[in-house]
Amino acid sequence: MARWLWSLVGALLLLEVAAALSFLHHRYEEMVQALFRVQSQCPYVTRIYSIGRSVEGRHLYVLEFSDYPGIHEPLEPEFKYVGNMHGNEVLGRELLLQLSEFLCEEYRRGNERITHLIHDTRIHIMPSMNPDGYEVAAKQGPDSNGYLTGRNNANGVDLNRNFPDLNTFMYYSGEISGPNHHIPLPDNWKSQVEPETLAVIQWISSYNFVLSANLHGGAVVANYPYDKSQDQRFRSHRRTVNTPTPDDKLFQKLAKTYSYAHGWMHRGWNCGDYFADGITNGASWYSLSKGMQDFNYLYTNCFEITLELSCNKFPPEEDLERQWMANREALVAFIEEVHQGIKGMVSDENNNGIAGAVISVQGISHDITSGDMGDYFRLLLPGTYTVTASAEGYQPQTVTTTVGPAAPSLVHFQLKQDVVRKPPERKASGTRTNNKALQKKVVPRATRRGTQR
């Protein structure tokens, strides 16, 4: 090949690398190109799919990293990042594009940490949940962007106030010892949500996500559920009533994992606010109804936190590299948190996986369920726990296990079928016995895949 042609090829390769590593704001088409560029560079460990479309018809793309893209491997947890839910809060969008390029590049370089992470985790990255709102904000640009310009979707709806309100049902149920997990949706829920919200709900109903973060801007803090206050006496928007979940200590640990790995979030003083350790309970900051992180916790197996990442919602391009360096380790470290607690298989006596089996931890009134293949994942802090697996038609099984600070403990359950005795026959004299069907304890039906509600 002629020397000039080699020089041209080399220049084009350098331009491609420079483009991949540049810190720029990406409009929709540029974002899509960036995602497909990563997929082309790492074709064996990535997959791109769309979960639906926005109001204006833009795809809601997700980039998946896995050693077997498109396939759920038993005992491999599912993780997700969601960015740009508010269209004018754009740093999360750019960080997730940088993260995608970083994971691909480090995997190609043989980085042992990243290789293990991709081989042991199925990672789903959605850079933009609100591409329509972003385009409105981007037209204004970083210098003249209004605080609310582009925040909502094309129908003018705040997507983080658009999920079914399961908190109210849960708070009422708590007074009558009802469930605070896998709460069923109201019958008319589809008519009450936007296309983007509908797509996300169907997405998280189709994958057994274990851990998640939702990236926002306007503050610098790691926010954990509940977002909605239980104290209904307060009617103003700004309410400060700490409202913890049954997994409050675990959520604090997850939030601290991000804040202390971040360049400055853990210091507490940011954007004129102070948050000890750089974390906050959502309702303790201000109460928020119909938010996505509470919905994840109350409807699915997923533990989600909200990451507020910058004082400036639309930071200038010259600040993007500094922000990436501040968040890079935190983004990776938070994914690694999906590998803690316990996990295992729930099967029958013939080793067939049982979908929708309920996993209960004594002392923590929040259950999770097994996925289609019978595998389950329960995030827990280090300690000793009594855990019960139960499923309709089977005898429950209880074990005691100890969770360490590193890898998750492997705890399998093999459930025996319930044997329902036949009622006794009538006596020869013709008199009837008082026959009643033996009552079985019915396990609450899960809302996971493979079960009915």
C-alpha positions as CSV (number, residue, x, y, z in Angstrom):
1,M,0.0,0.0,0.0
2,A,1.3,3.4,-0.9
3,R,2.9,5.4,1.9
4,W,0.4,8.3,1.5
5,L,-2.5,5.8,1.9
6,W,-1.0,4.4,5.1
7,S,-0.7,8.0,6.4
8,L,-4.3,8.7,5.6
9,V,-5.5,5.5,7.4
10,G,-3.3,6.4,10.4
11,A,-4.7,9.9,10.5
12,L,-8.3,8.6,10.3
13,L,-7.6,6.2,13.2
14,L,-6.2,9.0,15.3
15,L,-9.2,11.2,14.5
16,E,-11.5,8.3,15.6
17,V,-9.6,7.9,18.9
18,A,-9.7,11.7,19.5
19,A,-13.4,11.8,18.8
20,A,-14.0,8.9,21.2
21,L,-12.1,10.6,24.0
22,S,-13.3,14.2,23.4
23,F,-15.4,15.9,26.0
24,L,-18.4,17.4,24.1
25,H,-22.1,17.8,24.5
26,H,-23.9,15.3,22.3
27,R,-27.1,16.0,20.6
28,Y,-29.4,13.1,19.9
29,E,-27.8,11.9,16.6
30,E,-24.3,12.4,18.0
31,M,-25.3,10.4,21.1
32,V,-26.6,7.5,19.0
33,Q,-23.4,7.6,16.9
34,A,-21.3,7.4,20.1
35,L,-23.2,4.4,21.4
36,F,-22.9,2.6,18.1
37,R,-19.2,3.4,17.9
38,V,-18.7,1.7,21.3
39,Q,-20.7,-1.3,20.1
40,S,-18.6,-1.6,17.0
41,Q,-15.3,-1.4,19.0
42,C,-16.4,-4.0,21.5
43,P,-18.9,-6.1,19.5
44,Y,-18.4,-9.3,21.6
45,V,-19.3,-7.8,24.9
46,T,-21.9,-5.1,24.0
47,R,-25.4,-4.9,22.5
48,I,-27.6,-1.9,21.7
49,Y,-31.4,-2.1,22.1
50,S,-34.3,0.3,22.4
51,I,-36.9,0.1,25.1
52,G,-39.4,2.3,23.2
53,R,-39.7,5.8,21.8
54,S,-40.2,9.3,23.3
55,V,-43.2,11.5,22.5
56,E,-41.4,12.9,19.5
57,G,-40.4,9.4,18.3
58,R,-36.7,9.3,19.4
59,H,-35.5,5.9,20.5
60,L,-34.7,5.3,24.2
61,Y,-31.5,3.4,23.6
62,V,-29.7,1.2,26.1
63,L,-26.1,-0.1,25.7
64,E,-25.5,-3.4,27.4
65,F,-22.2,-4.8,28.5
66,S,-21.9,-8.6,29.2
67,D,-19.8,-11.5,28.2
68,Y,-23.0,-12.9,26.7
69,P,-24.9,-9.8,25.4
70,G,-28.6,-10.3,25.2
71,I,-28.6,-13.3,27.6
72,H,-29.3,-13.5,31.3
73,E,-26.9,-15.9,32.8
74,P,-28.1,-17.6,36.1
75,L,-26.6,-16.0,39.2
76,E,-25.2,-13.0,37.2
77,P,-26.9,-9.8,38.5
78,E,-28.5,-7.2,36.3
79,F,-27.4,-3.5,36.9
80,K,-28.6,-0.3,35.2
81,Y,-27.7,3.4,35.0
82,V,-30.3,5.9,33.7
83,G,-29.4,9.5,32.7
84,N,-31.0,12.7,31.5
85,M,-34.4,12.0,33.0
86,H,-34.8,15.7,33.2
87,G,-33.8,17.0,29.8
88,N,-31.8,20.0,31.0
89,E,-29.8,18.0,33.5
90,V,-27.2,16.8,31.1
91,L,-24.0,15.8,33.0
92,G,-25.3,12.3,33.6
93,R,-25.9,11.9,29.9
94,E,-22.3,12.8,29.1
95,L,-20.8,10.8,32.0
96,L,-22.7,7.6,30.8
97,L,-21.3,8.1,27.3
98,Q,-17.8,8.4,28.8
99,L,-18.4,5.4,31.0
100,S,-19.4,3.3,28.0
101,E,-16.2,4.3,26.1
102,F,-14.1,3.7,29.2
103,L,-15.5,0.2,29.8
104,C,-14.9,-0.7,26.2
105,E,-11.4,0.7,26.1
106,E,-10.3,-0.9,29.4
107,Y,-11.8,-4.2,28.4
108,R,-9.8,-4.2,25.2
109,R,-6.7,-3.3,27.1
110,G,-7.2,-6.3,29.4
111,N,-7.9,-4.3,32.6
112,E,-8.5,-7.1,35.1
113,R,-10.9,-5.1,37.2
114,I,-13.1,-4.1,34.2
115,T,-12.9,-7.5,32.6
116,H,-14.2,-9.2,35.8
117,L,-16.9,-6.6,36.1
118,I,-18.2,-7.2,32.6
119,H,-17.9,-11.0,32.8
120,D,-19.7,-11.1,36.2
121,T,-22.3,-8.5,35.7
122,R,-24.9,-7.6,33.0
123,I,-24.7,-3.8,32.8
124,H,-27.4,-1.7,31.1
125,I,-26.6,2.0,30.4
126,M,-29.3,4.4,29.2
127,P,-27.7,7.8,28.6
128,S,-31.0,9.6,28.0
129,M,-34.5,8.9,29.2
130,N,-35.7,12.3,28.0
131,P,-34.1,13.0,24.6
132,D,-36.9,15.4,23.6
133,G,-36.3,17.6,26.6
134,Y,-32.6,17.5,26.0
135,E,-33.0,18.9,22.5
136,V,-35.0,21.9,23.9
137,A,-32.4,22.6,26.5
138,A,-29.5,22.1,24.1
139,K,-30.9,24.8,21.7
140,Q,-30.5,27.3,24.6
141,G,-27.0,26.1,25.3
142,P,-25.0,26.1,28.6
143,D,-24.7,29.9,28.8
144,S,-28.4,30.9,28.5
145,N,-30.2,27.7,29.6
146,G,-33.1,28.4,32.0
147,Y,-33.4,26.4,35.2
148,L,-36.5,24.7,33.8
149,T,-35.9,24.9,30.1
150,G,-36.2,21.4,28.7
151,R,-36.7,19.7,32.1
152,N,-40.0,18.1,31.1
153,N,-40.8,15.8,28.2
154,A,-42.4,17.1,24.9
155,N,-45.9,16.9,26.6
156,G,-44.6,19.2,29.4
157,V,-44.6,16.4,32.0
158,D,-41.9,16.0,34.7
159,L,-41.0,12.3,34.2
160,N,-39.8,12.0,37.8
161,R,-43.3,12.9,39.0
162,N,-45.0,10.5,36.6
163,F,-44.7,7.0,38.0
164,P,-47.7,5.3,39.7
165,D,-47.9,6.4,43.4
166,L,-47.2,3.2,45.2
167,N,-46.0,5.0,48.4
168,T,-49.5,6.1,49.4
169,F,-50.7,2.5,49.0
170,M,-47.7,1.2,51.0
171,Y,-48.1,3.7,53.8
172,Y,-51.8,2.8,54.2
173,S,-50.9,-0.9,54.0
174,G,-48.3,-0.5,56.7
175,E,-51.1,0.5,59.1
176,I,-52.8,-2.8,58.4
177,S,-49.7,-4.9,58.1
178,G,-49.8,-5.0,54.3
179,P,-46.9,-5.4,51.9
180,N,-44.2,-2.8,51.1
181,H,-42.8,-4.7,48.2
182,H,-44.1,-5.9,44.8
183,I,-47.1,-3.7,45.2
184,P,-49.5,-4.2,42.2
185,L,-50.2,-1.3,39.8
186,P,-53.6,0.3,39.6
187,D,-55.8,-0.9,36.8
188,N,-55.6,2.3,34.8
189,W,-51.9,3.1,35.2
190,K,-51.1,3.0,31.5
191,S,-53.4,5.9,30.8
192,Q,-51.7,8.0,33.5
193,V,-48.1,7.8,32.4
194,E,-46.1,9.3,29.5
195,P,-44.5,7.2,26.7
196,E,-41.1,7.4,28.3
197,T,-42.4,6.4,31.7
198,L,-44.4,3.5,30.2
199,A,-41.3,2.3,28.3
200,V,-39.2,2.3,31.5
201,I,-41.8,0.5,33.6
202,Q,-42.1,-2.2,30.9
203,W,-38.3,-2.4,30.8
204,I,-37.8,-2.9,34.5
205,S,-40.6,-5.4,34.5
206,S,-38.8,-7.5,31.9
207,Y,-35.3,-7.6,33.6
208,N,-34.6,-8.7,37.1
209,F,-32.6,-5.6,38.0
210,V,-30.8,-5.7,41.3
211,L,-29.2,-2.3,41.6
212,S,-29.6,1.0,39.8
213,A,-28.8,4.7,39.9
214,N,-30.6,7.6,38.3
215,L,-28.3,10.5,37.3
216,H,-29.5,14.1,37.8
217,G,-28.1,17.6,38.3
218,G,-28.7,20.8,40.2
219,A,-27.0,19.6,43.5
220,V,-24.2,17.3,44.5
221,V,-25.5,14.5,46.8
222,A,-26.4,10.8,46.7
223,N,-30.1,10.6,47.5
224,Y,-31.8,7.4,48.7
225,P,-35.4,6.3,49.3
226,Y,-37.9,7.0,50.4
227,D,-38.4,10.1,48.4
228,K,-42.0,10.6,49.6
229,S,-42.7,11.5,53.2
230,Q,-45.0,9.3,55.2
231,D,-46.1,12.2,57.3
232,Q,-49.2,13.5,55.4
233,R,-49.7,16.5,57.7
234,F,-47.3,18.6,55.6
235,R,-48.7,20.1,52.5
236,S,-46.0,22.4,51.3
237,H,-43.6,21.3,48.6
238,R,-40.5,21.5,50.8
239,R,-40.9,19.0,53.6
240,T,-38.1,17.6,55.7
241,V,-39.4,14.4,57.3
242,N,-36.9,11.5,57.3
243,T,-38.7,8.5,55.9
244,P,-36.5,5.4,55.8
245,T,-37.1,2.2,54.1
246,P,-36.6,-1.2,55.9
247,D,-33.2,-1.3,54.1
248,D,-32.2,2.2,55.3
249,K,-28.7,1.2,56.5
250,L,-28.0,-0.7,53.3
251,F,-29.1,2.4,51.2
252,Q,-26.9,4.6,53.3
253,K,-24.0,2.3,52.5
254,L,-24.8,2.3,48.8
255,A,-25.0,6.1,48.8
256,K,-21.7,6.5,50.7
257,T,-20.0,4.1,48.2
258,Y,-20.6,6.7,45.5
259,S,-20.1,9.8,47.6
260,Y,-16.7,8.7,49.0
261,A,-15.5,7.5,45.6
262,H,-16.5,10.9,44.1
263,G,-14.0,13.7,43.9
264,W,-15.8,16.0,46.4
265,M,-19.4,14.8,47.0
266,H,-18.4,13.3,50.4
267,R,-17.2,16.7,51.8
268,G,-20.8,17.7,52.3
269,W,-20.7,21.4,51.4
270,N,-21.7,21.8,47.7
271,C,-23.9,24.2,45.8
272,G,-24.7,26.2,49.0
273,D,-26.1,23.0,50.7
274,Y,-24.7,20.7,53.4
275,F,-25.3,17.0,53.4
276,A,-23.3,14.9,55.9
277,D,-21.1,12.4,54.1
278,G,-22.6,13.7,50.8
279,I,-25.8,11.6,51.2
280,T,-29.4,12.3,52.1
281,N,-32.7,10.5,52.6
282,G,-34.9,11.9,49.8
283,A,-37.9,12.8,52.0
284,S,-35.5,14.4,54.6
285,W,-34.4,16.7,51.8
286,Y,-37.9,17.4,50.4
287,S,-40.8,15.1,49.7
288,L,-41.3,13.9,46.1
289,S,-44.4,12.0,44.9
290,K,-44.4,9.5,42.0
291,G,-40.6,9.3,41.7
292,M,-38.7,6.6,39.9
293,Q,-36.4,5.4,42.7
294,D,-39.3,4.7,45.1
295,F,-41.1,3.0,42.3
296,N,-38.2,0.7,41.7
297,Y,-38.0,-0.3,45.3
298,L,-41.8,-0.9,45.8
299,Y,-42.6,-2.6,42.5
300,T,-39.5,-4.6,41.6
301,N,-36.4,-6.2,43.1
302,C,-34.3,-3.2,42.2
303,F,-32.6,-1.0,44.8
304,E,-32.2,2.5,43.2
305,I,-30.6,5.7,44.3
306,T,-30.6,9.1,42.7
307,L,-27.3,10.8,42.1
308,E,-27.2,14.6,41.9
309,L,-23.9,15.3,40.2
310,S,-23.4,19.0,39.5
311,C,-24.5,22.4,40.7
312,N,-24.8,23.6,37.1
313,K,-27.5,21.5,35.3
314,F,-25.9,22.2,31.9
315,P,-22.2,22.6,32.6
316,P,-19.9,24.0,29.8
317,E,-17.9,21.7,27.8
318,E,-14.6,22.8,29.3
319,D,-15.9,21.4,32.7
320,L,-16.8,18.0,31.4
321,E,-13.3,16.4,31.7
322,R,-13.0,17.5,35.3
323,Q,-16.4,16.1,36.1
324,W,-15.6,12.8,34.4
325,M,-12.4,12.5,36.5
326,A,-14.4,13.2,39.6
327,N,-17.1,10.6,38.8
328,R,-15.2,7.8,37.0
329,E,-14.2,5.8,40.0
330,A,-17.5,6.3,41.7
331,L,-19.4,5.1,38.6
332,V,-17.4,1.8,38.6
333,A,-17.4,1.3,42.4
334,F,-21.2,1.7,42.5
335,I,-21.6,-1.0,39.9
336,E,-19.5,-3.3,42.0
337,E,-21.9,-2.9,44.9
338,V,-24.3,-5.3,43.0
339,H,-22.0,-8.1,44.2
340,Q,-22.8,-8.2,47.9
341,G,-25.3,-9.9,50.2
342,I,-26.6,-13.3,49.1
343,K,-27.6,-15.0,45.9
344,G,-28.6,-18.4,44.8
345,M,-31.1,-20.7,43.0
346,V,-34.6,-21.6,44.2
347,S,-35.5,-25.0,42.6
348,D,-37.9,-27.9,43.1
349,E,-36.9,-31.5,44.0
350,N,-36.1,-32.1,40.3
351,N,-33.7,-29.1,40.2
352,N,-36.1,-27.1,38.0
353,G,-35.9,-23.4,38.8
354,I,-38.9,-21.8,40.5
355,A,-39.8,-18.3,39.2
356,G,-41.4,-15.8,41.5
357,A,-40.3,-17.5,44.8
358,V,-40.3,-15.0,47.7
359,I,-37.1,-14.5,49.6
360,S,-37.7,-13.1,53.1
361,V,-35.0,-11.9,55.5
362,Q,-36.0,-12.0,59.2
363,G,-36.0,-8.5,60.7
364,I,-36.2,-6.7,57.3
365,S,-39.8,-6.3,56.1
366,H,-39.0,-6.1,52.4
367,D,-39.0,-9.2,50.2
368,I,-37.5,-9.9,46.8
369,T,-38.4,-12.6,44.3
370,S,-36.6,-15.1,42.1
371,G,-36.4,-14.5,38.4
372,D,-37.5,-16.6,35.4
373,M,-34.7,-19.1,35.9
374,G,-35.2,-19.4,39.7
375,D,-32.1,-17.3,40.6
376,Y,-32.4,-14.5,43.1
377,F,-30.2,-11.7,44.5
378,R,-30.7,-10.1,47.9
379,L,-28.4,-7.1,48.7
380,L,-27.5,-7.2,52.4
381,L,-24.9,-5.7,54.7
382,P,-22.3,-8.0,56.3
383,G,-23.9,-10.0,59.2
384,T,-25.8,-13.1,60.0
385,Y,-29.3,-13.5,58.7
386,T,-32.2,-15.9,58.8
387,V,-33.6,-16.3,55.3
388,T,-36.7,-18.0,54.1
389,A,-37.7,-19.0,50.5
390,S,-41.3,-19.8,49.8
391,A,-43.5,-20.3,46.8
392,E,-47.1,-21.2,46.2
393,G,-47.5,-25.0,46.2
394,Y,-44.3,-25.6,48.0
395,Q,-43.1,-26.0,51.6
396,P,-41.0,-23.0,52.7
397,Q,-37.4,-23.5,53.6
398,T,-35.4,-21.4,56.1
399,V,-31.6,-21.2,56.5
400,T,-29.2,-19.1,58.5
401,T,-26.3,-17.6,56.7
402,T,-23.4,-15.2,57.3
403,V,-22.6,-12.4,54.8
404,G,-19.1,-11.2,54.5
405,P,-17.7,-7.8,53.3
406,A,-16.6,-9.1,49.9
407,A,-18.3,-11.5,47.5
408,P,-21.9,-12.5,48.0
409,S,-22.7,-15.6,49.9
410,L,-24.1,-18.4,47.8
411,V,-27.4,-19.8,49.4
412,H,-29.5,-22.2,47.4
413,F,-33.0,-23.4,48.2
414,Q,-34.7,-26.7,47.2
415,L,-38.3,-26.6,48.0
416,K,-40.5,-29.7,48.4
417,Q,-44.0,-29.7,47.0
418,D,-46.9,-29.4,49.5
419,V,-48.8,-32.7,49.8
420,V,-52.5,-31.9,50.1
421,R,-54.3,-34.8,51.8
422,K,-57.6,-35.9,50.5
423,P,-60.6,-35.3,52.7
424,P,-61.8,-38.5,54.6
425,E,-64.6,-40.5,53.0
426,R,-68.2,-40.5,54.4
427,K,-68.9,-42.9,57.2
428,A,-70.8,-46.0,56.3
429,S,-73.7,-44.9,58.5
430,G,-74.4,-42.2,56.1
431,T,-73.7,-39.4,58.5
432,R,-71.3,-36.7,57.2
433,T,-68.0,-35.8,58.7
434,N,-67.2,-32.2,59.0
435,N,-64.8,-32.1,56.0
436,K,-62.9,-28.9,55.3
437,A,-60.1,-28.5,52.8
438,L,-56.8,-28.0,54.5
439,Q,-55.9,-24.4,54.3
440,K,-52.6,-23.6,52.7
441,K,-50.7,-20.5,53.5
442,V,-50.7,-18.6,50.2
443,V,-47.4,-16.7,49.4
444,P,-48.1,-13.2,48.1
445,R,-47.9,-13.2,44.4
446,A,-44.9,-11.5,43.0
447,T,-45.0,-9.0,40.2
448,R,-41.9,-10.4,38.6
449,R,-41.8,-12.2,35.3
450,G,-43.2,-15.6,35.1
451,T,-45.9,-15.0,37.7
452,Q,-49.4,-13.5,37.6
453,R,-50.8,-10.6,39.6
